[in-house]
Amino acid sequence: MQADKEPSSTGMTWTLAIVFAIVVAGIQENAAGFIVGAMLGVLLAQVLHLRALAKIHRDLIESLQRQPPPQAVQPEAAEAVAPEPAKTRPTEPRRAPIFDRTPDAAVPPVRTVSAEPMRPAVAATGPAPTVSRPAPAPRPLPEPSWIELRIGDFIEWFKGGNPLARIGIIILFFGAAFLAKYAAENSLLPIELRFTALAIGAFALLTIGWRLKDKRPVYAQLLQGGGIAGLYLTVFAASRLYPLLPLGLAFGLLVVIAITAGVIAVAQNSLSLAVIGTAGGFLAPIMVSTGSGNHIGLFTYYAILNLGIFTVAWFRTWRVLNVLGFLFTFTITSLWRASGYESNDLFSADAFLILFFLQYVAVSILNCVRQPPDLKGYVSGSLVFGLPVVAFTLHATLVSKIEYALAWSALALGAFYLVLGWTLWLSRRDPFRLLVEAFAALGVIFASLAIPLAFDTRMTAAMWAVEGGGLLWLGVRQQRKLARAFGALLQVAAGVGFLLGLPNAHGSQPVLNSLYMGALLLGVSGFLTSYLLHRNCERQAAYETGGEIVFAVWGLAWWMFAGLHEIDRHLSTAATGATLGYAALTAMLLATIGAKAKWRLSHTLGLYLPAIAALACLLYSADASHPFARWGESGWVALFAVHYGLLYLQDRQRLDANAIGVNALHAGGYWVLALVIAWETSWQVDYHASGVWPDLSWGLAPALLLAFLGRRRLLPAWPVARFAAVYRILAAVPLAVATGAWIVVINVTNAGDAGWLPYVPLLNPLDISVALSLAAIALWWTSLDREQQSGLWSDERGPLIAMAALTFLWLNSALIRALHHNFGAPLTPHGIANSTLVQASLSIFWGLLGFVAMTIAARQKWRPVWLAGAALMIVVVAKLFLVDLSSIGTIARIASFLTVGVLLLVTGYLAPLPPRHADDEVTE
């Protein structure tokens, strides 16, 4: 099978490039807009072209998958000669005219593939031939995501039907806007005549589209959509932007336009026209609003509009239109509730809210009558499940101050859904099956929600947690899926109920208070639920997959919340140490449970908990100013002890664990250790000293730990020597990067003030620390074998270049700092660029560096180093003539030119270019 010829993208590229260039240039009104628009058009054309190619290849693969496997070769097959069929040319499809091409007009090409002549089969006289096995079927392509489907729908809409007509409508819209703008700026026509012309043009589009609805339906719908949009904009502009129409008349006209759009949409079965009309109808009151705040009139109009949507749903199953009306109705209602609601509006607003709710419940049922809803889809799921959530939330904001109103409302809503589901179930109609299940679930949810709304939240949480755990245990024992699902749901509901009453739930006694005991009960119940699901993993339902992990994390979160809340309330002066200690004890408990119950998940949580606690406490320490604040030193010692203790037990017992995760825990612990040492040292030094001293620990701490990993023989035997590759590579690389970054930052931003010590070039604290850091990086790199070095940096010259760059930056910064402290040279970029002393010193210094590099390279025959030195000399010469010749003083200029000239002469004599190979002659 052969794939169809790949589609050409040349015509589409030119078309979209020209269209986008015109549109963007018209918006920007400059040449740059033309270029940018053309580029956007080219990019869009390429995206469409690549998508077409991908579709062709996907169709080819699917056709190959559908082919039956090849039959085995039979040795006793009789001789047969197949006649050679006549070769036929591929037939080309008849293509519809470009200006009237509908989605059904494009017929895919049909290709007739000529079969090859079969060779005569020779009777087998020797051993039987081997039977060929069919090749394995190719793996199916992954399903596209929701976003990819929506993008694909948009692209298919743009490509389908009549793309030139759609582009023409867009360009026509922009052209009309530009014409109106030009006429307004030049006062060519009266404002009334302009709006009359726009209205006539919109009516013309609408009329022409209606007359062409039978001959060219897609083209006609495009024209009608443009006409409706033009009428909307004309009425809006004539009433709001220019006082030509009274607001009452404008509102009536917008309603007429919306009704007209709905009628012609139903008549022509056009969803796009219905969406345009519905959106315009909902936006009409907003576009012509006077700010009077008459919500009764507004909601009455919306009720009538929703009744129109219900009427459309009676004839057409347009779920997008239903969801659009739902979103507009409740979004605008929510905005009014936030900005215009008053206490006197309670009964009228709530009555309209209930009416809207009943209308869209009826729409859901009506759609179900016409077509069974796919509750897993986005549209029907949003309406069936989103409607009660949004409506009840708005209702709660209205009646929240009335005692027990929310409880009775939730109970009433749950009863409504249960009765409605029961009524639909009694009808015994198959389309109602999924809807009955959805209504029953909603009824149970809202009826259960009435409990926390009527009773104390802590008592509710305890009741639900115990009930949920018992139901799940019973469901495991009796293998009842519904009982397990409802027990898990009650666990979640208990947590939600607890959180709702959290601001008012505080106890004065440590530990023995309802908040701690309730949260502890939630945590234990969640962890027990996870263990029960683990024990029942072989018989679990498909929807229970992953429930073990979810409820284990859920229970652990409540356990940690209970303890941390008590620490914050009663041990605030030792918060850091107590938090780290509590996390360490919890990790030990989880590891013990995992070992005793042979439960891998519990052991894994205990193994990873110290790392999570360390990150949380580092974030918390940002407010506490340093890691050892509030008894942090004892907590960090306990946490590191438990962290490495659990890693040691895991390695000794050879538990089945994720090797990548364990390696990350080893490396992460080393990183946290470096960060804690650097942070705490910097804070302690800053408390006793000033100047550059507090900044040195941020580079020296990782450098010293990096040098510790650079020794030939690693110590201690566990964990560093045991996991040598992990510590030398995974743990050391971030430390090396951090050290290099510190070298760059501190040399660029710090003046190197030594405080009470005199400043001595290269023998001051900053320069000594930088030198030690560079030595630590070099020591670590040379400790790696060649395989490890090539794995980190494939080019052997890369590390040398990086070290040379860091050294060059350090030496230049050291020179500038020395000039600053001894001769008062400036340190700002502007001052350095305009300082005669600094520029002359840099020229001489760079010349000396180039001379030294070329001389040593010539003796050692290091050709790349010699070339680097020569490049630096070229830079020096260019700097002399382009910068120093006009910017520095006469004496400094003479000194620079003489020094560099002498260096160049001496270099040319002492340091000739080394040969490429050892046997070649030296180049003079």
N, C-alpha and C positions, 0 to 999 in steps of 0.2 A: 504493500500500500504506500502510496506517495502522498505527501502533503500537498495541499493546494499552493499555488504560487503566492508568495508573500505579497501582501498589498503594498502598493506604492504610497508613499507619504508626501510626494513632491507637491501635488496640487493642494492637499490639505494644508501643508506648511505655508505655502504662499498665501492661500486664502486667509488663514487665521492671522498670519503676520500682518497683512494689510488691514484686516478688520481691527485688530487690537491696536495697531499703530494709529489708525484714524481716531479711535475712541479715546485712547489715553492722551494723544496729542490735543484733542479737543478739550479734554478736562484740564490738562496742565497748561495748554496754550503756549507751548514752546517746543523747540526741536528735540530737547531731551525726552519729552513725553513720547514723541514719535518713535525714537530709538527704543525706549523702554517697552512701549507697547508692542513693537515688532518682536523684541526678544521674548516677551511673554507669549505671544502668539506662536512663535517657533517652539517654545518649550511645551505648550499645550498640545501642539500637533505631534511632537515626538512622543508625548505620553500616550496619546490616542493610538499612534502607530504601534508602539510597543505593546499596548494592551491588545490590539488586534492580532499581533504575532503570537502573544501568549495564548490567546483563545484558540488560534489555529493549532498550536502545538498541543494544547490540552485536549482538543477534539481528536487529534491524531492518536494520542496516548490512550484515550478512552476507547477509541475504535479498535486499537490493538488489544486492549484488555478484553474486549467482548469477543474476539476471535477464538474459536475452539482450538485446543492444543493439537499440534501435528500428530498424525497417526504413526504408529510404529511401522517399520519396514518389514514386510512379510517376505521371507526368503523363497516361499513357494509360489510367488506371484507369476502369473503367465505372461508371456511376451505380448506386449501390446504396443501399437504405434498410434499415437493420437494425431489426428489430422491437425494441421496448422491453421488456426482461424485467421480470417482476414483481419488485418489491422485497420482499426477505425480511428478517425481523428476525434479529439475531444469536442463535444458539443458545447457551444457557448450559450448561456441563458439569455433570454430576452429581458432587458432591463427597462424599468419604467422611466418616464421622463423625469429629469432631475427636479423640476419644480412641482411635481405632483407625486413624489415617492412616499408612500406610506410604509409602515413596518412590514406589511405583507407583500410589498411590491418587489422587494429585492429577493430574487430566487437564487439559491446557492448554485454554483456551477456544478455540472455533472460531468464527470470524467470517466471514460471507458478505457480501462487498462487492458491492453492486449496481453493475452496469455502466451507464454513461451511454448514452443513445440516440445512435446514430450518425447524423449529418446526411447528407443525400443529397449524393453527390459530383457536381459539375458538370463536364461535359466541358470540357477546356481548349481555348480558341480562340485565346489569345494565346501569348506565349512560354512555354516550359516553366518550371515552378517550380524554384527552386533545391532541391538535394538536401540535406537536413539531416544533419549528421554526428552520430553518437552521442556523448553526453557521456562524457568519460573516467571510467573506473571509480574509485570512491573508493579511497584508499590503505588497505591492510589495517591493522588494529589491531596494535600490538606485542604479542608474546607475553608473558604474565605471568611474573614472576620466580618462583624456587623458593619464596621466603618468601610471596609472594602466593598461590601455589597451596596452601601449607600452611594459611594463614589461611582461604582459601576452603574447604578441606576441613573445617576446624573449624566454620566457620559453617554449611556445608551439613549437617554432622552434627547441629548444634544445632537447625537448622530442620527437618531431615528427620525422617521417622518420626513420632514423637509428642512434640513439644516440651513439652507440658504434663506428660506423664508424667516426662520427664527433670527438669523443674523440680520436680515433686513429690517425686522421689527425693532431690534435693538438700535441699529444705526439710525432708523427713522425717528425713534424716540429721542436720541441724542441730537439729531439734526433739528427736530422741532424745538427742543430746549435751547439750542444755540441760537436758532432764529428768534425765539421769543426774547432771549437775553439781548441779542443785538438790537431788536426793535425797541426794547425798553430803554437801553442805554442811549439810543439815538432819537427817541421820541418820534418814531416814524408813524405809529398808529395809536389811536386812543385805546385806553385800557379795556373799555367795554368791547371794542371791535376785536381786540386780541383774544379775549376769552370766548367771544362768539365764534371766532375762527377755530379755536381749539375744540370747542364743543361740536362744531360742524364736522371737523376732521374725525373726532372720535365716533360720532354717529355714522359717518361714512364707512369707517372700518367695520363697525358693528353691522351695518346694513349689507355691505359687500360680503362679509363673512357669513351672514345668515343666508344669503342667496346662493353661496357656494357650498352650503353644508352637505348637500347630496353628491355633488360632483367631486369635490376635493375636501373631504372632512377635516383632515389634519391641518391643511392650509387655512381652512375657514375658521377652525377653532383658534388658531394663532391670531387671526385678524380680530375675532370677537374678543379675545382676551386683551389684546392691545386697546380695543375700543372701550371696554369696561374700565380698564386701568386709567385711560385718558379721561373718562367721565368722572371717575372718583377724584382724580387730581384737579380737574377743572373746577368742580364744585367746592372742593376743599380750599383751593387758592382764592376763588372768588368770594368766599365767606370769611376766611381767617386772615389771609394775607392782604386782601383788598376788600373794603366794606361795600361790595357790590350786591350781595345777596343777604337777606335777613337770615339769622341763624335758624329760625324755625323752618323757613322754606328750604334752606340748605339741608337740614336734617331730613325733611320729607323727601327731597330729591335723592339723598343717599340711600334711604330705605327703599325707594322705588328702584334704584339701580341694583341694590342687593337682591330684591325679589326677582327682577328681570334676569339677573345672572343665574339665580337658582332655577328659574323656569327653563331657560334655554339650555342649562347644563343637564337637567333631567331629560329634556326633550332630545338632546343629542348624545346622551350618555357620556358626557365630558366631565371627568373629575377635575381637570384643571380649571374650567370655568366655575365649577361649584366652589372650589377653594378660593378663587379670586373673589367671588360674590360673598362668601361667608366671611372672609377676612375683612372685606370692606364694610360689611354690615356691622361687625363687632367694633370696628374702629370708627364708625361714623359718629357715635356720641362723643367720642374723645376728640375727634377732629373739629367738631363744632361746639365743643363744650363752652358754656358761659361761666362755669364756676359756681353755679347756684347751689350745688350739693343736693339736688332732688334725687335721692337714691330710689324712691318708689317709682318714679318715671323711668329711670335708667334700668332697674331690674325688671319692670314690666315689659319694657322693650326687649330685653334679653330673654325673658321667658317666651315671648312671642317668636323671637328668632330661634330659640331652641326647639320650639314647636315646629318651626319650619324644617329644622334639621331632622326631627323625628319623621316629618312627612316625607322628606327626601329618602330617609332610611327605609320607608315603607316600599319605595320603588327601586332603590339602588342600594347595594351593599358596599358603601364607601366608608371603610373604617377610618381612613385618614381624615375624612371630613368630620366624622364623629369625634375623634380625638382632638381635632383642631377646635371645634366648638367647645369641647370640655376644657381645653387649656385656656381659651379666651375667656370663657365664663368665669372660671374660678380664679384666674390670674387677676382679672379686673376687679372681681369681688374682693380679693385679698388686698389689692392696692387701695380700694375704698375703705376697707376695714382698718388699714394702717394709717390713713390720712384723713378721712372724712367721717368716721364713725363717732357717734355720741351715745351716751347711755339711754337716751330717750328712743333710740332707733332699734332697741333690742328685739322687740317682738316682730316688727315688720322685717328687719334684716334676717332674723332667724327663720321666719316663714318663707321668705324668698329662697333662702339657702336650702331648706327642706324641699321646696318645689324644684329647684335645680337638681338636687340629688335624685328625686323620684323621676324626673324627666330622663336623666341619663341612665338610670337603672332600666327604665322602659326601653331606651335605645339599645342597651345591651341585650335584653331579652328579644327584641325585635330582630336584631342581627342574627341571634341564635336561631330564630325561627327560619330565617332565610338561608342561613349557612352556619354549620357548627363552628364555634369559635376555637381558634388555636390558642389556648391559654399560654402556650410557651412563646408565642410571638410577642413582638414589642407592642403592637397596636392594641390588640384585644386585652392583653395583660395590663396595659396602662389604664384602660377604661374600667375593667372589672375590679382590679385590686387597687388602682390608684384613686378611684372615685371615693370609696368610703374613708380612706385615709385623709384625703384632702378635705372632704366635707366635715368629717368629725374634728379635724384640727381647727378649722374655721369656727365650727360650733363651740369648741372648747374655749376659744378666745372670747366668745360672746357671753358664755354662762359660767366662766370660771369662778366668779365671785359669789355665786349662789351655792349654798351648802348642799352637798350631795347631788347637785345637778349633773355633774359629769358621770357619776356612778349610775344614776337612773338613765342617762342618755346612752351610755355604753350598753346597759342591759337592754334598753329598748331597741337599739340598733342590732344587737346580737339576736334578739328575738325576731326582729323583722327579717333578717337574712335566713334564720332557721325556718321560719314559717314560709317564706318565699321559696326556699329550696325544697321544703316538703311539698308545697303545692305543685311545683314544677315536676317533682319526682312522681307525684300521683298521676300526672298526665301520661306517663309511660312513653314519652317521645324520645327517640334516640338522640336527636340534636341537643337535648337538654342535659345529657349525662355529665359532660364536663362542667357545665355551668352549675348544675346541682352540687357537685363536689366543691366547686369554688365558693358557692354561697354557704354551704355547710361549714367549711373551714372559716369563713369570715364570721359566721355566727358564733362559733366556739371561741374565736379569738376575742371578739368584742364582749361576749358574756363573761369570759375569764378576766378581761380588763376591768370589769366592774368591781371585782374584789379589792384590788389595791386602791381604787378610787373611793371606796366606802370605809375601809378599815385602815389602821395604822400600817405604815409601809414596812416596818420591821417585822411585825407579826405576819403580814402578808408574805414577805420574802421567806420567812421561816416555814410557813405553811406550804408554800409552793415548792420550796426546795426539798422538803421532806416528801411531799406528795410526788414530785417528779422523780426523785430517786427510787421511791417504792414502786411507782408504775414501771420504770425502766427495768428494775430487777424482776418484777413480775412478767414483763414482756420477754425478758431473756429466758426465764424459767419455762414459760409456756409457749415460747416462740410466736408471740403475737406482735406483729409489726406495728399495728396501730397504737398499742399500749406503749411501745418503745418510743414511737414518734411523739406521742402526747407527753410522755415523761420528759423527753429532751426539750420539748417546747416549754414546759413548765419551768425547767431550769433557766432558760433564757428569760422567761417572763418574771421569774423571781429576781433576777439581776436587774432588769429594767425597773421593776417596782421599787427595789432598794435604792437605785440611783435617783428616782423621782423624789423620794423623801430624804435624801442625803443632807440637804442644807439644814433641816430641822432635827437631825438625829445626832445628838452629842451626849456623851456620858461623862460624869465627873470622876468615876472610879477607873483606875487603870485596869485594862483587860476585862474586868467584870462589868461591862456595860453592853447595852443592846447593840450598839453599832459594831463593836469588835466581834461579839458573838454571832451577830447576823452575817457579817461578811465572812467570818470563819466557817459558818455553816454552809454558806454558798460555795466556798472554796472546796471544802471536804466533799460536798455533794457532787460538784462538778468533776472532781478527780475520781470519785467512786463511779460516776457515770462513764468516764473514760475507761476505767479498768473493766467494767462490765461489758462495754463494747469490745474491748480487747479480747476478753474471754469468749465472746460470741462472734469473733471475726470470721470463722468458717461458715457461719449460717446467716451472716448479715445480708440485708437487702442492698440493692445497688445504690439507693439514695443515702445509705448509712456509711458509704465509703468516705473516709476522712474524718468521721465523727469522733473517733478516738483521739486524734490529734487536737481537734477543735475544743473538745471538752477538757482535755488535759491542760491546754493553754488557758482556757476559761477558768478552771479551778485554781491554777497557779496564780493567775492575775488577781483573783479575789483574795487568795491567801496573802499575797504580797501587799495588797491594798490594806488589808486588816492590820498587818504588822506595821507598815510604814505610817499609817494614820495614827496609831498609838505612839509611835516614836516621835512624830511631829508634835503631838499634843502634850506629851509627858516627858520627853527626853530631847527637847529642842537644843539644849546646850551641848549635847553629845550626838547630834543628828548624824553626822558623817560616819563616825565610828559605829554607832548602833545600826545604821542602815547596812553598812558593809558586813557587820557581824551577823545580822539577821539573814542577809542573802547567803552568807557562807553556811550558816546552820541549815537553811532550807535546802541548799545544794547537797549537803551531807545526807539529809533526810530522804531526798529524792533518790540519791544513789543507793542508799540502804534499801528502800522499798523496791527499786528495780532489781537489786541483787537477790533479795529474799523471794520476791514474787516472780522472778525471771521475766521481768517486764522491761523490754528494751527501751520503750519510750520514756519511762520514768528515769532510767539511768542517763539517757541522752539529755533530758531537760536539766538534770543535775549537773551534767558535764558542761553545758553551755550557759547556765545561769550566772556563774561568776563573771564571765565576760560581759554579759548584758548589764549586770550590776556595776561593773567597773565603768562602762561607758556612761551610765546614768549618773554615777557619782562624780565623774569628771565634769559633766555638764552642770551638776549642782555646785561643784566647787568654784565655778566661775563667779557665783554670787558670794561664796564664802572667802574669796580672794586667794586661797591656796589649798592644796589637797589635804594637808594635815590639820586643818582647822576643825574644831569641834570633835576632838578625839579621833581624828582621821587616821593617825599613825597606827593605832591599834587595829582599826578596821581594815586598813590596807594589808597589814601583816597577816591577819586572819584570812582575808580573801585570797591572797597569793598562796598561803599555805594550803587552803582547801582546793584551789585551782590546780596547783601542781600535784597535790595528793591524789585527786581524782584522775588526773592524767596518768600518774604513776600506776594506780590500780588498773586503769583501763589497759595500759601497756603490759603490765605483769600478768593479768588474767586473760590477755589476748581476746577481749570482748569484740564481738562483731560490730565495728563502728565505721563510720565514714572516714577514710584515710585523709581525704582532702580537708574535711572539717577538723580532724584532730591536728593536722599540720597547721591549719590556720589558728587554732587555739594556742599552740606552742608559740607561733610567731606573734600573735596578737598580745599574748602575755608579756613578751619581751618588749614590744612597742609601748605598752602601757607602763611598764617599769621605767623605760627611758623617759617617757613624758612626765611621770610622777616625780622622778629624780630631778629633771630639769626645772620643772615648775616650782617644786618646793625649795630647791637650792636658790633659784632666782629670787623667790620671795624672801628667804632668810637673808641673802646677801643684800638685797635692796633695803631691808630693815636696818642693817648696820652700816652700809656703805652707799656711795653714790657714784656717778660717772658711768664708765663702761662696765663696771664689775657685775651688776645684775644681769646684763645681756650675755655675758660669757658662758653661763651655765647652759643656755639653750643650744649652744654648739658643742661645748665640751662634753655634756652628758651623752648625747648620741655618739660622739666621736670615741669616747672611752669604751662604751659598750660595743662599738664597732671594732675597735682595736682588740677587745677581749675575744671577739670571734675571728680575729685575724691570726691567731697563734697557730703554729703547726700542729700542736697537740692540744685538743680542746678539753677543757675541764669545766665542770665536774663530769663524771662518767654518765650520769643521768641528770637532766635530759639533754645537755648540749652535745656530748659525744655520742649518745645513743641516736639522736636525730641530727647528725652533723650537717647533712645536706639541707635540712629544713632551716637550721639556724644560720648556716653560711649564705644561703640564697634568699629564702623567703623572709627571714627575719632581718637580714643584714641590708638588703637592697633599699628598703625604705629609710633605714638609718643613714646609709650613704647619701641618698638623695636629700634627706633633711639636712645633713651636715653640709653638703655642697650649697644648698639653698641658703643656709645660715651664713656661709662664707660670702656669698654674693650680697645678701641683704645688709650684713653688718659693715661690709667695706663700702657700700654705697651710701648708707644712711648714718653711720656713727663717726663721730670725730675722734674717738679713742682717748677721751679724757681719763687719765689714770688716777684722778682724785688726789690723795696725799703724796703720791709718788711723782718724781720728775719724769717728763716725757723724753724717752730715749728712742731714736729711730730703730725699729726692728727688735728692740729689747724692752718693749712696753707690753702690758698685759694683753692688749688686743692682737698685736702682731704675733706674740708667742702662742696665743690660743689658736689663731688661724694656722700657724705653722704646724702645731700639734694635730689639728683637724685634718690638714692635708696629709700628714704622715700617717694618720689612722686610716684614711681612705686608701693610701698606697699600700699599707700593710695588709689590709683586708683583701685588696685585689690580687696581690702577689701570692696570697695563701690559697687561692682557688687554682684548681688544675685547668688544663687547656680546654677540656670539654665544658667545664662550668663557665669559663670565660667566654667561649664561643657561643654558648647558649644565652648568655646575657648580652653580649655585644659581638655580632658577627664580624665586624671590621676590627682587626687588631689595632689599627691606629686610632680608633675612636676614644678609648680611655686615655691615651697619651694626649690627644688633642684637648679632651675635657680638662685633664689635670693642668696642661699648659695654659689653657684659658683661665682657669681659676688662679693659677700662680701669677699670670700676667696681670689680672685684675687686682690681686692682692698687692703686688709690688708697686703698681701705679698708685693705688690708694694709699699705701704706706708712704710713698714719696710725697703725695699731696698733703697728707697729715703732718709729715715732718716739716714741710714748708709752712704749714699753718701754725704749728706750735712754736717754731723757731724764728720765722720771719714774718708772721702775720698774714700769710696768703689766704685768700678767701676759700670757702668750702662749697659755696653754692654753685650750681651749674653755670649761671651767668657770670659769676665772679671768676670761676676757673677759665671759662672761655676768653675772658678779657684781661687776664692777669699776665703781664709780661714775664714775671718770674716763673709762674707755673708752666706756661707754654714753652719757654726756653728750656726749662729743666726737663720737661717731657720729651722734647726733641733730642736732647743730649742723652737722656736715659734710654730712649728707644734705640738710638744709635749704638749705645754700649751693649744693650741686649742683643741686637742683631749681630754686632761684632763678635760677642762671646759665642752666640749660637753657631755662627758660620765657622769660627775658628775651631771649636770643639768638633763640629760635624766634619770638617775637612780632615782632622786627624783620625777620627774614628770611622771615617767613610760612611757617615749617615746622610745620605743624599736628601731624604725628605726634610730632615732638620735643617740642612743647609739651605734648601729652598724656602723654608719658613723664615729663616733669618734674612735671606735675600728679600723676601716679600716685605718684611718689616723695614728693611733699609729703603725699599722703594716708597713705602708709606712715609718714612721720615723725610726723604727728599721731596716728595709731593707736598708734605706739610710745610717744609721750609719755603717753598716757592708760592704755594697757594694761600697759606695762612700767616706764617711768621713774617714773611717779607713785608706785609702791610699792617700787621696788628701789634707787633712787639717793638720795644725800644731799640735804639741803635746799638747800644753796647750788647744787649742780650742777643740781637740779631747777629752781630759779628761773632760773638762767642759760639752761638749755635752753628753758624755756617762753618767756622774754622774747625770746631770739634768734629762735626759730622764729616767734613771733608777729609780730615786726617784719618778718621776711623775707616772711611771708605778706601783710602789709599792703602792703609795697613792691611785691611781685610783682603783687598785684591791681591796683595803679595803673599800673605800668610794662609789664606783660606781659599784655595781654588775649588771649583765644583767637583765633588767626588764622582767617580764613574758609576755607571749603572750596575756594572758587575765588577767583581774583584779583579778579573784579568784585564779589564779595559784600562786605557791610559787616563791620567788625570787631565781634565779639561782646563786649559788656562783661561 
